[in-house]
């Protein structure tokens, strides 16, 4: 086998597509008789996300895939298929990915972040005005993550607390239901049935969990029913 490397390429990928929308990093190491330091071209900030499988494409011309050794100092990285590696960082900050070819080691730095918080919603809204009749048709409180570079990232509602106040039905005794498990509105249907124009409903202590298995508390959302 001809062991002379004509180039080494490292590309951060989201899903099955290159990161045109988030990060596109190409690394080339030109080697003739003397090893030269890789030239790194960065179009956007390189980011790995905790709890997700961050796909890296790592290839070296004229070098078999099995002869490339890839390691990291933050979490784990493993080959998933030819030329493809999955990086799973464990802590925020920085991660260094080391690529070793023919005894020469190259180092590439990535920022490591948590997936952003989603937004709690009912009926496609995160608060504001809603008709009482529309509110009574809703079945769940859910977490929505929009405009993130990875598609299909889901958060599960672990629980919430519900308050209903202001209207005649709740003047003397505000409707309060604490420590509800999950995101279903079924446990509060008796209170929802009493809601009328003028009622203020509040979803508080909203807890969600995502792919990183970390429980997060989301901001309170409230609706003024009319």
N, C-alpha and C positions, 0 to 999 in steps of 0.2 A: 504493500500500500504506500502511496505517496503521502508522507506525513507532513509535508509543507502546507501550512494553512494560508489560504488566500484571503479569507475573511471570517470573522466571528460575528454573529448577529444575535442580539437579545431584544425581544419585543414583548412589551406588556400588552395583554389582550383582555377584553371583557367578553365573556361568553365565547362565541365562535368568530367574533369580529375584532379587527384591530381597533385600537382606541383613538379613532378620529375625533370622538366627542369628548374624551377625557384625558388620555395620555398615549402618546405614540413615541416610543424611545427606540432608536436603532443604534447599535454599538458595532463599530467595525474595527478589527485589529488587523492591520496590514503587516505581514511578516515576510521578509525576504531572507537574506543571510543573517540578519540581526533582528531580534525581537523588538518591536516598537510598542510604545504605550497605546492602548486603544483610544480611538477618537470617539467621543460620545456626543451624539446629536440629540438634544432634548427639545421637542416642540411644545410640550406642556408639562406641568408638574407630575412626577411619577408618584403614584399613591397605591399602597396595598391596604386592604380593609380587613379588620379583625372579624372572624366568623364566616368569611367568604373564601371560596377557592379562587385565588387570583392566578390566572393562567399566564405563564411566561413561555414564549417561543425562544429557544436557545439553539442555535445552529452554527456549525463551523464547517466551511467548505473543505472537502477532501479529508474530513475526520469522521470516523464512525460515531454514531450517537452514543454508543456504549463507552467510548473513550473520553467523553466529556463528563467531568465530575462537578456537580453543582451542590453547594451548601449555603446555609444562611445562619446568621447569629441571632435571629428573632423568630422563634417558632420552628416550623418544619417546611421542607420543600422536597417534593418527590416527583419522579418522572411519571407521567400519566400515559404517554404514548411517544412515538418517535418525534423528537424535537419539541415536545411539550412538557412543561413542568407546572405543578400546582403549588403555590406558595400559601402557607397558612400561618400568618404572623399571630403572636399571642399577646403582645403588649404595644400600646401606642408609643409613638416617637419615631425611631428610625429602624430600618432593617438593611443590613448589608447582604447582598447576594454575591457569593464567590463562585466564579466559573474557572475551573482548572483544565487546561488543555496542554498536553505535552510538557507537563511540569511547570508551565507558566500560569500564574493565578491572576485573574482579573477581578476587580471589585466594583460593584455597582450599588449605589445608595438609593433607597426608596423611603418616602415618608409612610408612616403607618398610622391609620386613623380608624376610629369606630365608624360604623355606618351611621349617618345622620338620624336624628329622631324623626319618627313619622308624626303625622297630625291626626288627632282623634276627630272622628266625624260621625254624624248621624244624618242619614238621608242626603249624603253628599256635601254636607256643610259642617263647618267647624265653629258654629255659633251664629248669633244674629237673630233676625226675625224669621219665624216660620208659622204657618197657620196651624191652629190647634188640630184641625182635621188631618192635615198632612203628618203632623207629629204622631198622631195615634196610629198611623199606618206603618210606622217604622218598626223594624224587628231587631235591630242590633246597633251597638256602638262598635266601631271598627277603627283600625289604624291604617292610615294611607300615607305611603311614601312616594312622593312625586319628584320627577326631574332628577333622578339618581342615575349614575352611569351604568349600573347593573340593572337589568330588568327582572321582574318577578320576585323581588325581595319582599318577604312577608313578615309582618309583626302580628303576634297574637295577643289579644286583650286578656290579661290575667284577672282583672277585676276593676271595680269602680264603686263609687258611692253616688247616690242619686238624691236630689232635693227638688221639691216642688213647692213654690210659695206664691203669695200675692193675690191670687184669685179667691173668690168666695169660698170654694171648697177647702182652701188651705189657710184661711184667715186665722182660725183658732188653733188648728193643728197642722203645721207644715208637714208635707209628705216627705219623710226621710227613710231611706233604705240604705243601710251601710254594709260594706264588706261583701258586695255581690261578686260572685265568682264568674269569670268569663265575660263575654261581651253581649250576651243575649239580653233583650229587654223584657223577656217573659217574666222574670222575677218582679218586675215593677209594673206589670200590666194593670193591676188594680189601681195604682196611683195614676198611671197614664190615662186611664178611663175617666178620671175625675178632672183632667186638665181641660181648660176652656180658655177662650180669649182673655188675656190679662194675666195668665199664669206665666211665671218665670220658672224654667226648669234648668237644673244645673247638674252636670256630670263632673264629679270631683274625684280626687285620689285615683286617677286613671293609671293603671299599671299595665305595661306591655312587655313582651319578651320577643327577641328576634333571633337570628341565626347565631349570634354570639352567646346566646343563653344568658344574657345579662338583663335583669329586670330594670326597666326604666319607668320613671314617673313622668307623665305628660301633663302639660298645662290644663287647667280647668276650662271646660267649654260650657257656655250657657245660651239658652234660647228664650227670646221673648215671644210668647205665643199670641197670636191675634185672631 
